[in-house]
Amino acid sequence: MRWLIGQIPGVAVSRTGYAVLVGLGLLYLLTGALVWRGSGLGRGLNFVCSLPYLARPSLGLRLWRTMKSPEFRDYFAGKEERGRKN
């Protein structure tokens, strides 16, 4: 990652900056995996990860509308019910 960012002229990132970038990347990766599996924790982390997008209301509000949609809620409800049956 240092090589990739080092290629951009005028950009310098400290060790703390790299730690934050890697941490956020891992959080988004974990959230995506949990949402894919239909975990309730994934739904909560998805809400947290969408907060920065509110800086761009047209994108952030569309994401929140999607998260409140019946299809999105049914996806998680279906996974939880199937898990209880097994």
All heavy atoms as an XYZ file, in Angstrom:
676
protein
N       0.824     -1.168      0.000
C       0.000      0.000      0.000
C       0.877      1.245      0.000
O       0.538      2.238     -0.621
C      -0.906     -0.028      1.230
C      -1.994      0.970      1.148
S      -3.513      0.446      1.871
C      -3.447      1.056      3.483
N       1.987      1.163      0.671
C       2.907      2.301      0.707
C       3.408      2.616     -0.704
O       3.534      3.765     -1.075
C       4.061      1.981      1.641
C       4.852      3.190      2.055
C       5.881      2.829      3.074
N       5.264      2.919      4.393
C       5.911      2.772      5.515
N       7.192      2.495      5.497
N       5.307      2.879      6.668
N       3.668      1.566     -1.480
C       4.139      1.782     -2.850
C       3.049      2.444     -3.683
O       3.313      3.341     -4.464
C       4.540      0.450     -3.476
C       4.932      0.591     -4.911
C       6.157      0.957     -5.384
C       4.094      0.418     -6.040
N       6.130      1.015     -6.750
C       4.865      0.688     -7.193
C       2.774      0.076     -6.216
C       4.361      0.613     -8.472
C       2.271     -0.003     -7.503
C       3.063      0.266     -8.605
N       1.813      1.995     -3.545
C       0.706      2.529     -4.323
C       0.463      4.006     -4.011
O       0.342      4.831     -4.915
C      -0.568      1.725     -4.042
C      -1.823      2.145     -4.792
C      -1.660      1.877     -6.275
C      -3.024      1.400     -4.258
N       0.401      4.342     -2.736
C       0.154      5.731     -2.353
C       1.388      6.583     -2.609
O       1.282      7.763     -2.927
C      -0.307      5.804     -0.885
C      -1.678      5.139     -0.761
C      -0.369      7.239     -0.386
C      -2.220      5.048      0.624
N       2.567      6.003     -2.492
C       3.806      6.741     -2.746
C       3.936      7.214     -4.185
O       4.690      8.141     -4.478
N       3.202      6.610     -5.109
C       3.245      7.000     -6.510
C       2.474      8.285     -6.781
O       2.631      8.899     -7.830
C       2.680      5.880     -7.390
C       3.399      4.556     -7.262
C       4.848      4.651     -7.684
O       5.171      5.293     -8.670
N       5.733      4.033     -6.926
N       1.615      8.693     -5.852
C       0.817      9.907     -6.029
C       1.644     11.093     -5.554
O       2.026     11.160     -4.384
C      -0.505      9.817     -5.224
C      -1.294      8.579     -5.635
C      -1.324     11.091     -5.423
C      -2.482      8.291     -4.739
N       1.932     12.055     -6.440
C       2.766     13.184     -6.038
C       2.055     14.076     -5.010
O       0.869     14.346     -5.111
C       2.998     13.959     -7.338
C       2.086     13.378     -8.348
C       1.543     12.103     -7.834
N       2.810     14.499     -4.003
C       2.286     15.418     -3.001
C       1.468     14.768     -1.905
O       0.876     15.465     -1.086
N       1.428     13.432     -1.844
C       0.653     12.746     -0.817
C       1.615     12.001      0.100
O       2.442     11.220     -0.354
C      -0.355     11.749     -1.442
C      -1.049     10.950     -0.363
C      -1.358     12.482     -2.291
N       1.504     12.283      1.383
C       2.315     11.590      2.385
C       1.374     11.051      3.454
O       0.503     11.765      3.947
C       3.329     12.532      3.003
N       1.558      9.785      3.805
C       0.711      9.145      4.803
C       1.607      8.602      5.906
O       2.601      7.933      5.638
C      -0.126      8.004      4.178
C      -1.000      7.333      5.217
C      -0.978      8.533      3.041
N       1.243      8.885      7.162
C       2.028      8.408      8.299
C       1.670      6.960      8.624
O       0.737      6.393      8.055
C       1.755      9.294      9.519
O       0.418      9.121      9.941
N       2.407      6.389      9.574
C       2.104      5.015     10.001
C       0.703      4.935     10.583
O      -0.004      3.962     10.384
C       3.116      4.555     11.035
C       4.462      4.277     10.462
C       5.407      3.804     11.549
N       6.733      3.680     11.011
C       7.483      2.615     11.183
N       7.039      1.613     11.892
N       8.681      2.564     10.648
N       0.308      5.956     11.321
C      -1.045      5.979     11.884
C      -2.078      6.004     10.767
O      -3.108      5.337     10.850
C      -1.224      7.215     12.789
O      -0.199      7.209     13.778
C      -2.582      7.218     13.447
N      -1.802      6.776      9.727
C      -2.711      6.842      8.586
C      -2.879      5.490      7.921
O      -3.998      5.096      7.566
N      -1.774      4.763      7.763
C      -1.857      3.422      7.177
C      -2.655      2.487      8.075
O      -3.448      1.671      7.604
C      -0.465      2.834      6.936
C       0.218      3.393      5.729
C       1.354      4.180      5.850
C      -0.265      3.139      4.445
C       1.988      4.704      4.741
C       0.354      3.650      3.327
C       1.487      4.429      3.484
O       2.105      4.946      2.386
N      -2.459      2.607      9.392
C      -3.201      1.754     10.326
C      -4.705      2.037     10.223
O      -5.519      1.104     10.231
C      -2.715      1.981     11.749
N      -5.068      3.302     10.115
C      -6.480      3.659      9.980
C      -7.032      3.124      8.665
O      -8.131      2.560      8.619
C      -6.668      5.187     10.082
C      -8.062      5.603      9.677
C      -6.363      5.664     11.491
N      -6.284      3.280      7.575
C      -6.733      2.778      6.269
C      -6.938      1.268      6.284
O      -7.953      0.767      5.801
C      -5.720      3.147      5.180
C      -5.658      4.606      4.757
C      -4.472      4.841      3.826
C      -6.939      5.016      4.086
N      -5.998      0.551      6.847
C      -6.115     -0.908      6.902
C      -7.269     -1.311      7.816
O      -8.048     -2.210      7.492
C      -4.778     -1.542      7.362
C      -4.947     -3.011      7.688
C      -3.716     -1.352      6.294
N      -7.399     -0.629      8.960
C      -8.495     -0.934      9.879
C      -9.862     -0.717      9.253
O     -10.757     -1.553      9.378
N     -10.028      0.403      8.554
C     -11.298      0.667      7.877
C     -11.557     -0.348      6.766
O     -12.679     -0.799      6.579
C     -11.323      2.089      7.315
C     -11.493      3.207      8.329
C     -11.339      4.563      7.650
C     -12.822      3.102      9.035
N     -10.515     -0.696      6.045
C     -10.662     -1.703      4.996
C     -11.116     -3.041      5.554
O     -12.000     -3.701      4.993
N     -10.524     -3.442      6.683
C     -10.926     -4.702      7.309
C     -12.351     -4.632      7.853
O     -13.102     -5.615      7.765
C      -9.945     -5.068      8.431
C      -8.551     -5.468      7.974
C      -7.630     -5.647      9.181
C      -8.600     -6.736      7.144
N     -12.743     -3.473      8.392
C     -14.108     -3.301      8.877
C     -15.110     -3.444      7.732
O     -16.115     -4.142      7.858
C     -14.276     -1.942      9.556
C     -15.698     -1.604     10.015
C     -16.148     -2.557     11.121
C     -15.778     -0.165     10.471
N     -14.829     -2.796      6.605
C     -15.728     -2.898      5.447
C     -15.750     -4.329      4.908
O     -16.801     -4.822      4.499
C     -15.300     -1.924      4.352
C     -15.871     -0.544      4.527
C     -15.309      0.357      5.419
C     -16.978     -0.133      3.799
C     -15.832      1.627      5.590
C     -17.511      1.133      3.954
C     -16.936      2.007      4.851
O     -17.466      3.251      5.019
N     -14.621     -5.005      4.898
C     -14.567     -6.393      4.432
C     -15.380     -7.308      5.348
O     -16.171     -8.135      4.872
C     -13.111     -6.867      4.370
C     -12.861     -8.257      3.832
C     -13.263     -8.338      2.361
C     -11.396     -8.612      3.993
N     -15.213     -7.141      6.652
C     -15.984     -7.928      7.609
C     -17.473     -7.648      7.465
O     -18.298     -8.570      7.453
C     -15.533     -7.609      9.037
C     -16.344     -8.249     10.166
C     -16.175     -9.763     10.150
C     -15.948     -7.667     11.503
N     -17.821     -6.374      7.324
C     -19.235     -6.001      7.175
C     -19.828     -6.627      5.919
O     -20.925     -7.185      5.956
C     -19.378     -4.468      7.122
O     -18.860     -3.923      8.339
C     -20.820     -4.053      6.951
N     -19.107     -6.552      4.815
C     -19.592     -7.148      3.573
C     -19.803     -8.642      3.702
O     -20.811     -9.191      3.232
N     -18.868     -9.316      4.367
C     -18.992    -10.764      4.544
C     -20.194    -11.105      5.428
O     -20.931    -12.053      5.148
C     -17.714    -11.334      5.152
N     -20.402    -10.331      6.488
C     -21.529    -10.606      7.382
C     -22.863    -10.304      6.717
O     -23.846    -11.022      6.927
C     -21.383     -9.801      8.673
C     -20.256    -10.257      9.608
C     -20.091     -9.291     10.768
C     -20.498    -11.661     10.108
N     -22.915     -9.255      5.912
C     -24.145     -8.952      5.172
C     -24.414    -10.062      4.163
O     -25.551    -10.504      3.993
C     -24.059     -7.568      4.488
C     -25.174     -7.374      3.470
C     -24.118     -6.464      5.531
N     -23.380    -10.522      3.495
C     -23.522    -11.597      2.508
C     -24.118    -12.845      3.153
O     -24.956    -13.519      2.569
C     -22.149    -11.908      1.912
C     -22.179    -12.974      0.875
C     -21.999    -14.311      1.061
C     -22.409    -12.801     -0.521
N     -22.091    -14.981     -0.124
C     -22.343    -14.073     -1.122
C     -22.651    -11.692     -1.316
C     -22.522    -14.258     -2.478
C     -22.823    -11.888     -2.672
C     -22.763    -13.161     -3.238
N     -23.682    -13.127      4.388
C     -24.181    -14.311      5.092
C     -25.529    -14.072      5.755
O     -26.137    -15.002      6.250
C     -23.178    -14.761      6.149
C     -21.788    -14.990      5.615
C     -21.289    -16.361      5.518
N     -21.769    -17.262      6.539
C     -22.125    -18.497      6.257
N     -22.060    -18.931      5.045
N     -22.549    -19.294      7.211
N     -25.990    -12.822      5.798
C     -27.288    -12.518      6.387
C     -27.269    -12.396      7.898
O     -28.292    -12.538      8.549
N     -26.102    -12.114      8.466
C     -25.973    -12.003      9.919
C     -26.604    -10.703     10.421
O     -26.500     -9.658      9.787
C     -24.487    -12.032     10.285
O     -24.292    -11.647     11.618
N     -27.232    -10.772     11.590
C     -27.798     -9.578     12.203
C     -26.712     -8.571     12.555
O     -26.919     -7.361     12.469
N     -25.533     -9.045     12.947
C     -24.412     -8.160     13.234
C     -23.991     -7.411     11.969
O     -23.629     -6.242     12.020
C     -23.234     -8.955     13.801
C     -21.973     -8.166     14.133
C     -22.261     -7.107     15.189
C     -20.878     -9.104     14.606
N     -24.076     -8.071     10.835
C     -23.749     -7.427      9.562
C     -24.689     -6.278      9.260
O     -24.275     -5.240      8.742
N     -25.944     -6.442      9.623
C     -26.915     -5.373      9.398
C     -26.565     -4.151     10.245
O     -26.622     -3.027      9.784
C     -28.309     -5.876      9.736
C     -29.393     -4.935      9.366
C     -30.741     -5.571      9.579
N     -31.782     -4.610      9.289
C     -33.030     -4.732      9.642
N     -33.412     -5.811     10.282
N     -33.902     -3.821      9.365
N     -26.171     -4.359     11.493
C     -25.764     -3.252     12.364
C     -24.489     -2.583     11.895
O     -24.384     -1.348     11.879
N     -23.494     -3.384     11.506
C     -22.249     -2.809     11.000
C     -22.475     -2.082      9.680
O     -21.812     -1.082      9.404
C     -21.190     -3.910     10.824
C     -20.539     -4.416     12.097
C     -19.604     -5.580     11.784
C     -19.800     -3.318     12.818
N     -23.418     -2.555      8.878
C     -23.744     -1.888      7.634
C     -24.260     -0.475      7.918
O     -23.920      0.476      7.215
C     -24.791     -2.696      6.874
C     -25.078     -2.138      5.511
O     -24.183     -1.689      4.820
N     -26.335     -2.166      5.120
N     -25.061     -0.344      8.954
C     -25.563      0.972      9.354
C     -24.393      1.873      9.753
O     -24.301      3.028      9.322
C     -26.544      0.817     10.523
C     -27.012      2.115     11.086
C     -27.985      2.850     10.435
C     -26.477      2.602     12.259
C     -28.420      4.061     10.955
C     -26.900      3.795     12.789
C     -27.875      4.533     12.135
N     -23.471      1.364     10.566
C     -22.314      2.155     11.016
C     -21.438      2.550      9.835
O     -20.995      3.698      9.739
C     -21.503      1.357     12.066
C     -20.193      2.044     12.384
C     -22.318      1.161     13.332
N     -21.189      1.615      8.918
C     -20.327      1.899      7.771
C     -20.973      2.884      6.792
O     -20.278      3.506      5.997
C     -19.961      0.608      7.039
S     -18.803     -0.415      7.942
N     -22.290      3.018      6.847
C     -22.954      3.955      5.930
C     -22.970      5.386      6.461
O     -23.302      6.304      5.718
C     -24.380      3.490      5.643
O     -25.198      3.649      6.783
N     -22.634      5.594      7.724
C     -22.670      6.939      8.299
C     -21.796      7.957      7.549
O     -22.235      9.083      7.326
C     -22.294      6.899      9.782
C     -23.338      6.256     10.699
C     -22.789      6.156     12.123
C     -24.638      7.022     10.674
N     -20.569      7.612      7.145
C     -19.766      8.608      6.419
C     -20.395      9.061      5.100
O     -20.119     10.163      4.632
C     -18.436      7.891      6.147
C     -18.376      6.803      7.144
C     -19.787      6.408      7.422
N     -21.246      8.241      4.519
C     -21.859      8.602      3.240
C     -22.929      9.675      3.392
O     -23.418     10.204      2.402
C     -22.434      7.361      2.553
C     -21.346      6.402      2.160
C     -21.115      5.245      2.898
C     -20.530      6.663      1.069
C     -20.097      4.384      2.552
C     -19.509      5.807      0.722
C     -19.305      4.661      1.465
O     -18.291      3.816      1.122
N     -23.311     10.007      4.624
C     -24.280     11.081      4.823
C     -23.697     12.444      4.455
O     -24.438     13.405      4.294
C     -24.786     11.091      6.262
C     -25.711      9.940      6.605
C     -26.108     10.006      8.072
C     -26.950      9.952      5.733
N     -22.379     12.525      4.328
C     -21.759     13.772      3.875
C     -22.207     14.095      2.447
O     -22.216     15.256      2.046
C     -20.243     13.658      3.938
N     -22.572     13.067      1.697
C     -23.150     13.239      0.363
C     -24.592     12.769      0.447
O     -24.881     11.592      0.230
C     -22.389     12.412     -0.668
C     -20.969     12.889     -0.877
C     -20.305     12.203     -2.018
N     -21.081     12.362     -3.236
C     -21.019     11.520     -4.256
N     -20.242     10.472     -4.191
N     -21.736     11.728     -5.332
N     -25.515     13.663      0.772
C     -26.900     13.244      1.035
C     -27.541     12.438     -0.081
O     -28.301     11.513      0.197
C     -27.632     14.565      1.243
C     -26.591     15.532      1.658
C     -25.340     15.095      0.966
N     -27.244     12.746     -1.321
C     -27.894     11.986     -2.395
C     -27.507     10.510     -2.348
O     -28.316      9.643     -2.657
C     -27.540     12.584     -3.755
O     -26.146     12.514     -3.972
N     -26.285     10.211     -1.932
C     -25.840      8.821     -1.830
C     -26.227      8.217     -0.489
O     -26.773      7.118     -0.426
C     -24.324      8.730     -2.022
C     -23.692      7.349     -1.871
C     -24.283      6.374     -2.871
C     -22.191      7.435     -2.025
N     -25.973      8.938      0.593
C     -26.241      8.416      1.924
C     -27.709      8.128      2.162
O     -28.067      7.083      2.704
N     -28.572      9.043      1.750
C     -30.004      8.829      1.966
C     -30.538      7.687      1.106
O     -31.417      6.945      1.528
C     -30.772     10.125      1.703
C     -30.444     11.256      2.688
C     -31.176     12.530      2.292
C     -30.769     10.859      4.108
N     -29.979      7.522     -0.087
C     -30.388      6.392     -0.938
C     -29.978      5.070     -0.284
O     -30.732      4.091     -0.309
C     -29.761      6.531     -2.319
C     -30.248      5.496     -3.286
C     -29.798      5.728     -4.686
N     -28.554      6.452     -4.777
C     -27.812      6.521     -5.856
N     -28.195      5.921     -6.941
N     -26.685      7.194     -5.869
N     -28.782      5.033      0.311
C     -28.350      3.820      1.013
C     -29.268      3.505      2.189
O     -29.645      2.360      2.406
C     -26.916      3.988      1.520
C     -25.812      3.913      0.488
C     -24.483      4.294      1.106
C     -25.735      2.536     -0.119
N     -29.650      4.536      2.940
C     -30.521      4.312      4.087
C     -31.913      3.881      3.652
O     -32.547      3.077      4.314
C     -30.568      5.559      4.960
C     -29.373      5.654      5.861
C     -28.151      5.088      5.651
C     -29.290      6.325      7.100
N     -27.313      5.400      6.682
C     -27.983      6.156      7.587
C     -30.179      7.072      7.837
C     -27.558      6.687      8.786
C     -29.749      7.614      9.033
C     -28.454      7.416      9.499
N     -32.403      4.427      2.542
C     -33.709      3.975      2.032
C     -33.642      2.501      1.658
O     -34.576      1.739      1.901
C     -34.135      4.807      0.820
C     -34.857      6.076      1.171
C     -35.536      6.675     -0.031
N     -34.639      6.932     -1.153
C     -33.982      8.082     -1.353
N     -34.120      9.076     -0.507
N     -33.204      8.219     -2.396
N     -32.534      2.101      1.077
C     -32.356      0.697      0.710
C     -32.328     -0.181      1.952
O     -32.931     -1.260      1.978
C     -31.061      0.515     -0.098
O     -31.133      1.322     -1.267
C     -30.839     -0.932     -0.484
N     -31.639      0.280      3.001
C     -31.559     -0.515      4.230
C     -32.913     -0.629      4.928
O     -33.145     -1.570      5.669
C     -30.530      0.090      5.190
C     -29.100     -0.107      4.733
S     -27.876      0.359      5.963
C     -28.171      2.090      6.194
N     -33.791      0.329      4.711
C     -35.121      0.284      5.327
C     -36.145     -0.431      4.451
O     -37.282     -0.626      4.862
C     -35.606      1.709      5.621
C     -34.830      2.373      6.720
C     -35.348      3.776      6.969
C     -34.548      4.437      8.072
N     -35.018      5.801      8.345
N     -35.750     -0.837      3.257
C     -36.692     -1.469      2.331
C     -37.111     -2.843      2.845
O     -36.356     -3.527      3.545
C     -36.064     -1.604      0.947
O     -35.067     -2.599      0.960
N     -38.312     -3.268      2.482
C     -38.784     -4.604      2.899
C     -37.885     -5.734      2.374
O     -37.678     -6.728      3.068
C     -40.181     -4.701      2.289
C     -40.607     -3.309      2.030
C     -39.353     -2.519      1.780
N     -37.344     -5.574      1.175
C     -36.484     -6.619      0.611
C     -35.227     -6.810      1.458
O     -34.794     -7.936      1.706
C     -36.068     -6.281     -0.829
C     -37.207     -6.250     -1.810
C     -37.871     -4.881     -1.885
O     -37.392     -3.930     -1.242
O     -38.885     -4.774     -2.578
N     -34.631     -5.695      1.895
C     -33.416     -5.760      2.712
C     -33.725     -6.418      4.053
O     -33.004     -7.304      4.494
C     -32.856     -4.349      2.908
C     -31.474     -4.299      3.504
C     -30.363     -4.517      2.712
C     -31.288     -4.013      4.843
C     -29.089     -4.468      3.252
C     -30.021     -3.952      5.393
C     -28.921     -4.181      4.592
N     -34.812     -6.009      4.685
C     -35.195     -6.592      5.977
C     -35.560     -8.067      5.826
O     -35.199     -8.886      6.669
C     -36.359     -5.823      6.561
C     -35.958     -4.447      7.031
C     -37.120     -3.735      7.653
N     -36.719     -2.402      8.056
C     -37.524     -1.541      8.613
N     -38.791     -1.855      8.832
N     -37.094     -0.350      8.961
N     -36.265     -8.415      4.756
C     -36.651     -9.805      4.528
C     -35.440    -10.695      4.306
O     -35.446    -11.865      4.685
C     -37.595     -9.922      3.334
C     -38.969     -9.348      3.613
O     -39.279     -9.091      4.806
O     -39.729     -9.133      2.653
N     -34.405    -10.155      3.685
C     -33.194    -10.929      3.453
C     -32.618    -11.414      4.773
O     -32.286    -12.584      4.931
C     -32.164    -10.080      2.702
C     -30.843    -10.769      2.502
C     -30.698    -11.749      1.534
C     -29.740    -10.460      3.284
C     -29.488    -12.389      1.347
C     -28.535    -11.091      3.104
C     -28.410    -12.054      2.142
O     -27.223    -12.697      1.961
N     -32.532    -10.511      5.750
C     -31.983    -10.900      7.050
C     -32.955    -11.762      7.833
O     -32.553    -12.689      8.522
C     -31.592     -9.656      7.853
C     -30.373     -8.978      7.292
C     -30.499     -7.902      6.439
C     -29.117     -9.442      7.596
C     -29.380     -7.295      5.908
C     -27.989     -8.839      7.071
C     -28.125     -7.765      6.221
N     -34.242    -11.473      7.750
C     -35.232    -12.279      8.456
C     -35.231    -13.704      7.923
O     -35.315    -14.665      8.689
C     -36.621    -11.667      8.308
N     -35.114    -13.867      6.624
C     -35.088    -15.200      6.027
C     -33.897    -16.005      6.477
O     -34.006    -17.192      6.769
N     -32.729    -15.374      6.568
C     -31.519    -16.082      6.998
C     -31.636    -16.501      8.458
O     -31.244    -17.597      8.814
C     -30.278    -15.185      6.830
C     -29.973    -14.801      5.413
C     -29.304    -15.931      4.692
C     -28.939    -15.464      3.293
N     -28.082    -16.357      2.594
N     -32.182    -15.634      9.317
C     -32.300    -15.961     10.727
C     -33.297    -17.097     10.952
O     -33.069    -17.986     11.737
C     -32.708    -14.724     11.523
C     -31.606    -13.684     11.588
C     -32.081    -12.350     12.139
O     -33.261    -12.237     12.526
O     -31.268    -11.424     12.181
N     -34.417    -17.085     10.208
C     -35.413    -18.145     10.355
C     -34.866    -19.474      9.863
O     -35.093    -20.502     10.483
C     -36.679    -17.782      9.573
C     -37.461    -16.671     10.219
C     -38.626    -16.214      9.357
O     -38.898    -16.864      8.327
O     -39.228    -15.193      9.702
N     -34.125    -19.466      8.750
C     -33.534    -20.708      8.260
C     -32.525    -21.252      9.238
O     -32.404    -22.454      9.415
C     -32.892    -20.474      6.897
C     -33.896    -20.403      5.770
C     -33.190    -20.454      4.435
N     -32.405    -19.257      4.210
C     -32.823    -18.194      3.526
N     -34.022    -18.180      3.017
N     -32.041    -17.161      3.353
N     -31.765    -20.354      9.920
C     -30.780    -20.799     10.901
C     -31.437    -21.454     12.109
O     -30.911    -22.398     12.684
N     -32.618    -20.979     12.497
C     -33.319    -21.560     13.654
C     -33.894    -22.931     13.309
O     -33.998    -23.793     14.161
C     -34.457    -20.631     14.078
C     -33.967    -19.406     14.782
C     -35.135    -18.609     15.342
N     -34.725    -17.220     15.419
C     -35.422    -16.204     14.988
N     -36.609    -16.388     14.441
N     -34.973    -14.985     15.101
N     -34.306    -23.134     12.063
C     -34.909    -24.406     11.672
C     -33.901    -25.519     11.654
O     -34.219    -26.676     11.865
C     -35.572    -24.270     10.288
C     -36.815    -23.417     10.316
C     -37.396    -23.309      8.928
C     -38.592    -22.381      8.912
N     -39.111    -22.181      7.561
N     -32.645    -25.203     11.331
C     -31.602    -26.235     11.214
C     -31.117    -26.689     12.538
O     -30.902    -26.455     13.489
C     -30.440    -25.747     10.351
C     -30.870    -25.593      8.920
O     -31.801    -26.244      8.469
N     -30.202    -24.710      8.202
